């Protein structure tokens, strides 16, 4: 029994049933929260030191480190009961999907920084950092999270047993139509 199962088991019955049905999403969100802390910590450490004038570069680096942590946590925990692909194929798909996610996460920051010019000296330190946080970590991460959850379930960690069952049912249906 996992941490999520322990927490879900104490919920009222209607909520418990919903939580059990969406267990993967809950685990994915917990991994996302963990990698959010990793991503934002590295981003601000870089942005406030060696990459002060290059926020997008800082975001790309922090995003890559967070993606590596995300693969390990999602593979071993969130989607542990899915898959069936060879690890190198799965990892390649994960990093391609995550690469698209990293791009989705820094596009709002790029717009904020270079289209709206929300950078010092045009705005204050506080305004710049609030704009960076909202664009990179709220808007960017919401875009990335929605895309990645959908793509992970669809391509990286597919539920192959259900796919086989669906194919078998389609074959049976075609066979029955052919004999009617």
C-alpha positions, 0 to 999 in steps of 0.5 A: 500500500502506498502513501496515496492509498493510506491518505485516500483510505481515510477519506469519506466514501464518495471522495475515496471512490473518486480518488481511487479512480484518479490515483494516477492523476494524484500521484502525477500531481504529487510528482509535479509538486516535487519537481516544481520545488526542484525547478523553481529552486534551481531557476531562482538560484541561477537567475539571481546569480550566474544567469541574472540577465538570462532568465530563459536560459535559467528556466531551460536548465532548471526545467531539464533537471526537473524533467530528469527527476520527473522521469524517475519518479513517474516511472517508479511511482505514478505510472508504475503499473503501466508500460510494457515498452523497453526502457530505452524506448520509454525514456526516449518518448518521456524526454521528447514529451517532456521537451515539448513540456519544457518549451510550453513552460518557457513560452509564457516567460519568454513573452513576459520577458521579451514581448511585454519587456517585464525586465529591469530596469523597465520594471522593478525587481519585485514586478519582474519576479512576480511576472516571472513567477506567474508566467513561468511557474503558473501559466507555463507549468499549467500548460506543461502539466496538462499536455504531459499528463495526457501524453504520458498516459497516451504514448509513454506509459500506455495501458497496453492491457486495455489496448489489447482487450479493445483490439480483441473486442474489435476483432470479435465484432468484425468476425460476428458481422462477417458471419451475420 
